[in-house]
């Protein structure tokens, strides 16, 4: 039975891997092609995407493998023959549960190590693509616009431009005009900005506080000016929660919980202080002083504001969701195996094809439940533990219902 399950696992794994790989290619194809990526860079990006693809592929492959195996054995009457020989269904059930548990544990360990490593590699390759696709050109005797900056260049000598004028056309006090004798062009490490190294710089700028027509002049022997040429990529410079290991996520959650607890304690301290002040205001109102009455009203507003203040951290909820997700997706292997055996025994249209078709249907349902659970988990008033484990719990309940229905129809369970 182990060989039967593993053989089906390899077949299902190949199918789901190709599906998710194509989906990954379609997700970043437009962005990668727009940057003129070479074949080697594309291959590297796909390689660093593999751990994320495998994390989803393995559980669905286990589902398909166990359903295909149990359906095929039911079609060949192997379960009936085993029962006639005195072999209890429980012993036939054990290989499914063992495979589900072992694959779930192995998938968890692999994901926890490989996904953070691959995320860093992916960012390195992508940053190189950004650097290569950075579109800025300084030609001699030209006028060029980059964002809100206007560059006017003079002649060129040995790769160095001379007599450049840089006009910053931002509105308000940020507008300025700078000129320099020489300029050289480089790129920042994140490839989001062009760095202009200037010599003999003179800048004319409007003062922050001055009359209309006033301006200041600054001169320097050398200066460095940055011009943004690429839009910043969200979560590109930092590490997203999904890219962290379990231990790193745990540390981040503890830090965020500590900061949130400190904010709650500060709110309670402020509320206690406001209540004490409110008591003193009530005592002073007895004198009938109008100023005391106004102060009392102000203190009441402060108390109401502090009491109604909702202190939360939306990012903490995201980190908690990702922490639970580290366990939920690998453990789905076990819950799928737990459900597949009774479904295969009770399926009327038995066989590998029927088992694989049923696996596809359950995969879509599970994916939808996972999406719904994650969406609900983003709400601050929803428990992230319950929202993320909901799909696995539904699979567990479905397996129990199938077993109970089998008990009612056949008179025995295991």
C-alpha positions in Angstrom: 0.0 0.0 0.0 2.9 2.3 0.6 4.2 1.8 -2.9 0.7 2.2 -4.3 0.4 5.6 -2.5 3.8 6.9 -3.4 3.4 5.9 -7.0 0.2 7.9 -7.2 1.9 10.7 -5.3 4.5 11.1 -8.0 1.9 11.3 -10.7 -0.2 13.9 -8.8 2.9 15.8 -7.8 3.9 16.2 -11.5 0.5 17.5 -12.4 0.1 20.0 -9.6 3.7 21.2 -9.9 3.2 22.0 -13.6 -0.1 23.8 -12.8 1.4 26.0 -10.1 4.6 26.6 -12.0 2.7 27.9 -15.0 0.6 30.1 -12.6 3.8 31.5 -11.1 5.2 32.2 -14.6 2.1 34.1 -15.6 2.2 36.1 -12.4 5.5 37.8 -13.0 5.9 37.3 -16.8 4.8 40.8 -17.7 7.0 42.5 -15.1 10.0 40.3 -15.9 9.7 40.7 -19.7 9.2 44.5 -19.4 12.7 44.6 -17.8 14.3 42.7 -20.6 15.4 39.8 -18.4 17.8 37.3 -19.9 17.2 33.6 -19.9 19.6 33.0 -17.0 17.8 35.6 -14.8 14.4 34.1 -15.6 15.8 30.6 -14.7 17.1 31.9 -11.4 13.8 33.6 -10.5 11.9 30.4 -11.3 14.4 28.4 -9.1 13.9 30.7 -6.2 10.1 30.4 -6.6 10.2 26.6 -6.3 9.9 26.4 -2.4 6.7 28.5 -2.5 5.4 26.3 -5.3 6.3 23.1 -3.5 4.7 24.3 -0.3 1.3 24.2 -2.1 2.0 21.3 -4.4 2.8 18.7 -1.8 -0.5 18.8 0.2 -2.7 18.6 -2.9 -0.5 15.8 -4.2 -1.0 13.8 -1.0 -4.8 14.3 -1.4 -4.8 13.1 -4.9 -2.5 10.2 -4.2 -4.5 8.8 -1.3 -7.8 9.3 -3.1 -6.4 7.6 -6.2 -5.0 4.7 -4.2 -8.1 4.1 -2.1 -10.5 4.4 -5.1 -8.4 2.0 -7.2 -8.3 -0.6 -4.3 -12.0 -0.3 -3.9 -12.5 -0.8 -7.6 -10.5 -4.0 -7.5 -12.4 -5.2 -4.4 -9.2 -5.3 -2.3 -10.9 -3.9 0.8 -13.6 -6.6 0.5 -11.0 -9.3 0.1 -9.1 -8.0 3.1 -12.2 -8.0 5.3 -13.0 -11.6 4.3 -9.4 -12.6 5.3 -10.0 -11.0 8.8 -7.9 -7.8 8.2 -9.6 -4.9 9.9 -10.0 -1.7 7.9 -8.0 0.1 10.7 -4.8 -1.7 9.5 -5.5 -0.7 5.9 -6.0 2.9 7.2 -2.6 3.1 8.9 -0.4 3.5 5.8 -2.6 6.5 4.7 -2.2 8.1 8.1 1.5 7.4 8.3 2.1 8.8 4.8 0.1 11.9 5.7 1.9 12.5 8.9 5.5 11.9 7.5 4.9 14.1 4.5 3.3 16.8 6.6 6.3 16.9 9.0 8.8 16.8 6.1 7.0 19.6 4.2 7.0 21.7 7.4 10.7 21.4 7.9 11.5 22.0 4.3 9.3 25.1 4.0 10.6 26.6 7.2 14.2 26.4 5.9 13.9 26.9 2.2 11.3 29.7 1.8 13.3 32.3 3.7 16.5 31.4 1.9 14.8 31.4 -1.5 13.1 34.8 -0.8 16.5 36.4 -0.2 17.8 34.9 -3.4 14.8 36.1 -5.4 15.2 39.6 -4.2 18.9 39.7 -5.2 18.1 38.6 -8.7 15.2 41.0 -9.0 17.3 43.9 -7.7 19.8 43.1 -10.4 17.1 43.2 -13.0 16.0 46.6 -11.7 19.5 47.9 -12.0 19.8 46.7 -15.5 16.5 48.1 -16.6 17.0 51.5 -14.9 16.2 54.0 -17.7 18.2 57.2 -17.4 20.5 58.7 -19.9 22.7 61.8 -19.8 23.6 62.9 -23.2 25.7 66.0 -24.0 23.9 69.2 -25.0 20.4 67.9 -24.1 17.4 68.6 -22.0 15.9 65.6 -20.2 13.1 65.2 -17.7 13.1 62.6 -14.9 10.0 62.8 -12.7 10.0 66.3 -11.3 13.6 67.0 -12.2 14.8 68.7 -15.4 18.4 68.2 -16.5 20.2 70.5 -19.0 23.6 69.3 -19.9 26.6 70.9 -21.7 29.5 69.1 -23.4 31.1 65.8 -22.6 34.7 64.9 -22.0 36.1 61.4 -21.1 32.7 60.2 -19.9 32.1 63.2 -17.7 29.5 65.8 -18.5 30.3 69.5 -17.9 28.1 72.5 -17.2 24.9 70.8 -16.0 21.8 72.6 -14.7 19.4 70.6 -12.5 15.9 72.2 -12.0 13.7 70.6 -9.3 10.2 71.5 -10.4 8.4 70.4 -7.2 5.8 72.8 -5.9 6.4 75.0 -2.9 9.6 75.3 -0.9 11.1 72.1 -2.4 11.7 73.8 -5.8 15.3 74.7 -6.5 17.9 75.2 -9.3 21.4 73.8 -9.2 24.3 74.1 -11.6 27.6 72.3 -11.6 30.8 72.3 -13.6 31.1 68.5 -13.8 28.8 65.5 -13.1 29.2 61.7 -13.1 26.3 59.2 -13.0 26.0 56.1 -10.8 23.1 54.0 -9.4 22.0 53.3 -5.8 22.4 49.8 -4.4 18.6 49.3 -4.6 18.6 50.6 -8.2 15.7 52.9 -7.4 17.7 56.1 -7.7 20.3 57.7 -9.9 23.2 59.3 -8.1 24.7 62.4 -9.6 28.2 63.3 -8.2 28.7 67.0 -8.9 31.7 69.3 -8.7 31.6 73.1 -8.0 27.9 73.1 -7.3 25.8 76.3 -6.9 22.2 75.9 -5.7 19.5 78.5 -5.6 16.5 77.7 -3.4 13.6 79.5 -1.8 13.9 79.8 2.0 11.4 77.9 4.1 10.3 81.2 5.8 10.8 84.2 3.7 9.1 87.0 1.8 8.0 86.5 -1.9 11.0 86.8 -4.1 13.6 85.9 -1.4 16.0 83.1 -2.2 19.2 81.6 -0.8 22.3 80.5 -2.6 24.5 77.6 -1.5 27.8 76.7 -3.0 29.9 73.6 -2.5 33.1 72.1 -4.0 31.3 68.7 -4.4 27.8 67.4 -3.8 25.7 64.3 -4.4 22.1 64.5 -5.7 19.7 61.6 -5.9 17.0 61.4 -8.6 14.3 58.7 -8.2 13.9 56.8 -11.4 12.0 53.7 -10.2 9.0 53.3 -8.1 9.6 51.7 -4.8 8.5 48.0 -4.6 6.3 47.3 -1.6 8.0 44.9 0.9 11.0 44.6 -1.4 13.6 46.1 0.9 12.2 44.4 4.0 11.2 40.9 4.8 7.5 40.0 4.5 6.0 37.7 7.2 5.5 34.9 4.6 9.3 35.0 3.9 10.3 34.5 7.6 11.1 31.3 9.4 9.0 30.1 12.3 11.5 31.3 14.9 11.8 34.7 13.2 8.0 35.1 13.1 7.8 34.1 16.7 10.3 36.8 17.7 8.5 39.5 15.7 5.2 38.5 17.2 6.6 38.8 20.7 8.1 42.2 20.0 4.8 43.5 18.5 2.8 42.1 21.4 5.2 43.8 23.9 4.8 47.1 22.1 1.0 46.7 22.0 0.9 45.8 25.7 2.9 48.9 26.4 0.4 51.1 24.5 -2.5 49.5 26.4 -0.8 50.1 29.7 -0.1 53.7 28.7 -3.8 54.1 27.8 -4.8 52.8 31.2 -2.4 55.0 33.0 -3.7 58.1 31.1 -7.3 57.0 31.8 -6.5 56.6 35.6 -4.9 60.1 35.6 -7.9 61.6 33.8 -10.3 60.0 36.2 -8.3 61.4 39.2 -8.4 64.8 37.5 -12.1 64.4 36.9 -12.8 63.8 40.6 -10.8 67.0 41.5 -12.8 68.9 38.9 -16.1 67.8 40.5 -14.9 69.0 43.9 -14.0 72.4 42.4 -17.4 72.8 40.6 -19.1 73.1 43.9 -17.7 76.7 44.1 -19.8 77.6 41.1 -16.8 78.9 39.1 -17.5 79.0 35.4 -13.9 78.2 34.5 -14.1 75.1 36.7 -17.3 74.0 34.8 -15.5 74.4 31.4 -12.5 72.5 32.7 -14.8 69.7 34.0 -16.4 69.4 30.5 -12.9 69.2 28.9 -11.9 66.5 31.4 -15.1 64.5 30.7 -14.3 64.6 26.9 -10.8 63.3 27.6 -12.1 60.4 29.7 -14.6 59.4 27.0 -11.9 59.6 24.4 -9.5 57.4 26.3 -12.2 54.9 27.1 -13.4 54.7 23.5 -9.9 54.5 22.1 -9.3 51.2 20.4 -5.7 50.2 20.6 -4.7 47.6 18.1 -1.9 46.6 15.7 -3.1 45.5 12.3 0.4 44.2 11.4 0.4 41.9 14.4 -2.7 40.2 13.1 -0.9 39.6 9.8 2.1 38.1 11.5 -0.2 35.8 13.6 -1.9 34.6 10.5 1.4 33.8 8.8 2.5 32.0 12.0 -0.5 29.7 11.9 -0.2 29.3 8.1 3.3 27.8 8.7 1.5 24.9 10.4 -1.8 24.8 8.5 -0.6 24.1 5.0 1.9 21.3 5.8 -0.6 19.7 8.2 -3.2 19.6 5.4 -1.3 16.5 4.2 -2.4 14.5 7.3 -6.1 15.8 7.1 -6.3 15.0 3.4 -5.1 11.4 4.1 -7.5 11.1 7.0 -10.4 12.0 4.6 -9.2 10.2 1.5 -9.5 6.7 2.8 -13.2 6.7 3.9 -14.1 8.6 0.7 -12.3 6.0 -1.5 -14.0 3.1 0.3 -17.4 4.6 -0.1 -17.1 6.0 -3.6 -19.6 4.5 -6.1 -17.6 5.5 -9.1 -14.3 3.9 -8.1 -11.0 3.9 -9.9 -7.9 6.1 -10.2 -9.7 8.6 -12.6 -12.6 9.1 -10.3 -10.3 9.5 -7.3 -8.2 12.1 -9.2 -11.4 14.0 -10.2 -12.6 14.0 -6.7 -9.2 15.3 -5.5 -9.4 18.2 -7.9 -12.8 19.1 -6.6 -11.6 19.0 -3.0 -8.5 21.0 -3.9 -10.7 23.8 -5.2 -12.9 23.7 -2.1 -9.9 23.7 0.2 -8.3 26.6 -1.6 -11.5 28.6 -1.4 -11.8 27.8 2.4 -8.2 28.9 2.9 -8.8 32.1 1.1 -12.0 32.8 3.1 -10.2 32.0 6.4 -7.3 34.3 5.6 -9.6 37.1 4.6 -11.6 36.7 7.9 -8.3 36.6 9.8 -7.4 40.1 8.6 -10.2 41.4 10.8 -8.9 42.5 14.2 -11.9 41.0 16.0 -11.4 37.5 14.5 -9.2 34.8 16.0 -6.3 34.0 13.6 -6.0 30.5 15.0 -9.6 29.7 14.1 -9.6 31.4 10.8 -6.5 29.7 9.5 -7.3 26.2 10.9 -10.9 26.3 9.6 -10.1 24.5 6.3 -8.3 21.6 8.1 -11.1 21.4 10.7 -13.7 21.2 8.0 -11.8 18.3 6.4 -11.6 16.6 9.8 -15.3 16.9 10.3 -16.0 15.7 6.8 -14.0 12.6 7.5 -15.8 11.9 10.7 -19.2 12.4 9.0 -18.2 9.9 6.3 -17.1 7.4 8.9 -20.3 7.8 10.9 -22.4 7.3 7.7 -20.4 4.2 7.0 -21.1 3.0 10.5 -24.8 3.5 10.0 -24.9 1.8 6.6 -22.7 -1.2 7.4 -23.0 -1.6 11.1 -19.2 -1.5 11.8 -16.6 1.3 11.8 -13.0 0.1 11.9 
